[in-house]
Amino acid sequence: MAIVERVFSGVQPTGNLHLGNYLGAIVNFVKLQETHNCIYCVVDMHAITQGADVWGGPAELARNTREVAAAFIAAGVDPKKHIVFNQSQVSGHAELTWIFNCVARVGWLSRMTQFKEKAGKDRENASVGLYDYPVLMAADILLYRATHVPVGEDQKQHLELARDIAQKFNNDFGDSIRGQGFNEGLFFPQPEPLITGPATRVMSLRDGTKKMSKSDSSDNSRINLTDDADTIAQKIRKAKTDPEPLPSEEKGLETRPEADNLVGIYAALSGRSKQQVLSEFGGGQFSSFKNALVELCVEKLSPIASEMKRLVADPGHVDAILVDGAERANAIAAETMKSTKDIVGFIRSR
Ligand code: AQP
């Protein structure tokens, strides 16, 4: 079984899907369909790693799962040509996580900054699942032996961990891997993060030093993919800025996080570089730039919001897409699990 190029990525169904998720990840999901076989997953098992106060309980989880699938499709992911499914329908994610739990080292996980941020001061009370989140993420990717993973910048460290796990598994089981007929002891690929574009880390509209995030208590900190035109306009007009006019050169954004963020959003949505945006708006006041940004955001996001609305109004249709995707994902996953079990030495039915 040779390694073929394959894209995998996931988004958690934890509600409030926002512009950062869209520009950091989903836009690239759409582009990569032209060149790769792609698997896009609603990672519902990751969503329950924090308390039900965060993920909202069973009804909310199901609703959010359908909403993320709807966002993928509304943004342009084709679930027939590629695969869209929810993680918990493919048991291989949990099975491979256990094997990887025995490969990953506690020291590696203890360095993960996302765990430290999310667990906060009350670390003793965090779930084991939250601590183990990056191992499940490595299993998500490597279950499909995926080679490329489009993500936002915040996921870079987790991708490095997935690479370390793949390498250690290949080393630890090298002889067995060769014995099973895989070349040079290489079974799992080293997945490459694809962190591209001018908005790989979209910041909060209220504080340019904080990531735009689903869990921010202020709804004004983010543009949700389901926001209507008026709400988008209101949030952008209220977005924090500074008193200076926009600079004409990119260097002038270096110490101005809020300005840098808004210019980055404009650049990403218009398919231009930040410098091109500054060549047009540099020297002008924020108010006129914000008007142009409102217009652009509404033009790009409104069709997505209305298509999402249409899709989630028909949960049976979305569920059928997820079931079909899960069957096709499972066919790939089952092959990886068979070989992995043989490599590890687990007896299985033939
Ligand atoms: N602000 C962001 N800018 C660019 N990319 C982002 N992503 C998330 N926030 C930004 C990318 O979106 C994808 C899906 O993210 P996720 O749902 O798996 O989890 P997350 O990174 O924890 O997202 P949030 O919105 O920030 O949630 P909370 O508030 O729970 O922390 C990933 O590719 C991520 O990089």
Boltz pocket constraint, residues with backbone or C-beta under 6 A from the ligand:
constraints:
  - pocket:
      binder: B
      contacts: [[A, 10], [A, 11], [A, 12], [A, 13], [A, 14], [A, 16], [A, 20], [A, 21], [A, 22], [A, 23], [A, 24], [A, 25], [A, 150], [A, 151], [A, 152], [A, 153], [A, 154], [A, 155], [A, 199], [A, 200], [A, 201], [A, 202], [A, 203], [A, 211], [A, 212], [A, 213], [A, 214], [A, 215], [A, 216]]
      max_distance: 6.0
